[in-house]
Amino acid sequence: MLSLFEDISDYPLNLLPKDGTVHYYGKVFSREKADAYYDYLFQQIPWENDEAIIFGKLIITKRKVAWFGDQPFEYTYSKRTKYAKPWTPELLELKRKCEEITGETYNSCLLNLYHDGSEGMAYHSDAEKDLKKHGAIASLTFGAERKFLFKHKTENEKAEVFLENGSLLVMKGTTQDHWLHRLPTTTKVKSPRVNLTFRTIVE
């Protein structure tokens, strides 16, 4: 007997009501595999505090980041430029897994480490000039489950999803043109979350 999702040809369903495509695949790794990747990423990635220029002031965040890619790509956001490090074997495994599931290709990955629920991201869209326009962004979550929100830029439309340990979410098409997304802070989450966003930089 088929499950509900196996009956629906376009599973995973689009989380957005219009003007973009966001697919949530749920858990794509077993608990054991997800925990193993989490341990590796948390302990072995050369994490650095993120920096941003906000209202002319240099802000250093508690959240930590790392940037990897096919080449030492430059990636500029919040008026700060990063240079991609070479892939590790584990990151290449994760990239290939995302490509296999989504049918897309990626040449870089921005990693974020949120130590607990007090660290998050404000509403924004990933529309930097370095990124492939309307390219797919694949987001993997390891560690703590966190709520993820979407808000339409011009209309009163919203969507949300809980990103589970070992789960995959993909934003593509015109999503960044019409929608903002955020990771809200929360007092309920006491443990870290590692997030990998695979994307395509235009050379």
N, C-alpha and C positions, 0 to 999 in steps of 0.2 A: 504494500500500500504506500502510495506517495505521500510525503509530507506536504503541508501547505506551500512551503517555499519551492519544493521540487515541481509543483504544479504551475508556478509562475515563471514564464520564460524570461522575464527581464529582471529576475533576482540577481544581485541585490537591488532593492528598491531605492529610488531617488529620495533622499531625505528632504530635498527642497521642493516647494510647491511650484516654482517657476524660475526662469532666468538663471539657470545653472544646474549643475549635476554634482551631487555628493553621494557616493555609494559607501555604505558601511557594511563590511563583510563579516563583522564580528570576530571571534577568535579564530585565527588562522594557524596558531601553534598550540600544541598541547601545553598543559600547565608546566610540566617538567622542562620542556624545550624553552618556553617563555621565561621561566625562572633562570635557566642556564644563560640565556642571552642577556637577561637583566644583570646577572652577576658580572658577566664579562664587560658589558658596557659601563656599568657603574664603576668598576675597579680599574679597567684597562684603558679607557678612552682618555686622552690628554685634555681634560676639561679646563676651560678658562671662564672667568666671569665675563658676562656680556657687557658691552658698552654701547651707549646711545647718546646722541646730542639732542637734548630736549629743551626747547626755548633757550638755545644758546649755551646750555650748561652740559658738561659731561656727567652722565649718570652711569654708575657701575652697579649692575644688578646682582642680586643674590643668585638668581638663576644662572646656570653655567651652560656654555655652548661649545660645540666643536663643528668643524666644517671639513668635509672630505669630497674628493671628486676624481674624475678621470685625468684631469690636469690640475695644475695649481691655479684654478679659476679665481678671479677676483669676484667678490660678491659684496655689494654695497647696500646697506639699509640703515636707517636712522643715522645717516651721514658718517657711518663707520665702514671701513673696508676690511674684509677678511680674505685670506688666501687658502685655498683648499689643500689639505694634506692628502697623500696617497692612500688609497683604500687599504684596509686591513682585510684578511681573508674572511673574517666573520661578517664585516659590513658588505662585502661582495656577495656572500651567501644571502644576506637579507635583501639586497638589491635585486638579485635574481629571483627570489621568492616573490617580491612585489611585482616584478615584470611578468612572471609566469601567471600570477593571479589576475592582474589588471589588463594584460595585453598591451601595456605601455612600455616605453623605455625611459631610463633616467641616467643622468651623467654626474650627479652630485647628491650630497646629503647634508642637511643641516640638522645637527643633534642638539636637543635641549635637555637639561637635567633640572627638574623641579624637586627641591629637597623635601617639601611638604606642601600642604594646601595653602600656606601663606604666600606662595609664589605662583604667579599666573601670568597671563598676557591680556592686555586691553584689546578692545575691538580694533581690528585692522584687516586689510586685505593684502595678499601676497602678489603685488603687482609691480615689483621692482623692474627696472628696464633691462636688467641682466637676465631675467627669466623669460623662457619661451612663452609667447603670448598664447593664452588659452591652453597651455600645456598642463598635463596632469601632475598633481602633487599627491604622493602616497605617504600617509602618516601611520607609522607603527607605534604602538604603546606597549611599554614593558613596566611592570611595577604597579603602583597605585592606580586604581580606577578613578577617572576624573570626568566631570561633566564638561561638554563642549557645546558652545552656543553659536548660532548663526542669526544675523539680523540683516534684513534687506536695507539697502542704502537709501531708498526713496519711499518705500511703503512700509506699512506696519505689519510686516510678515516676519515671523521668527521660527526657528527650529532648534532642536537640541538632541544630543545623543550622549550616552555614557560610554566612554572609551575604556574597554576592558583590558586586562593584562593579556598580551599576545594578540591584540586585535589590529585590524587594518581598516583605515578610512581613506577614501580617495576623493579629492576635489578636482573637477576638470571642467572643460568647456568655458562658458562665460561666467562661472561662479565668482571669480575675483572682480569682474566688472560690476556686478550687481549686489554682492553680499559681503558683509564683514563677518569675521569670526573671532571668538575669544575663548580663553581658558580662565574661567572665573576663579577667584580665590575662595577658600572654604576653611573653616576651623575643624571640619570633620576628618580631613585627611592628614594623618600624622607621618606617613611614610613617603619615600621618593617615587617619582615617575620619570622614566626616561622615554623621550619621544624622538623618533627619527622621521624627518620629512625628506623623502627622495623627490628630486625635482630635476628640471632640465635647464641648464645655463646655455644661453645662446653665445656661441664662440665668435 
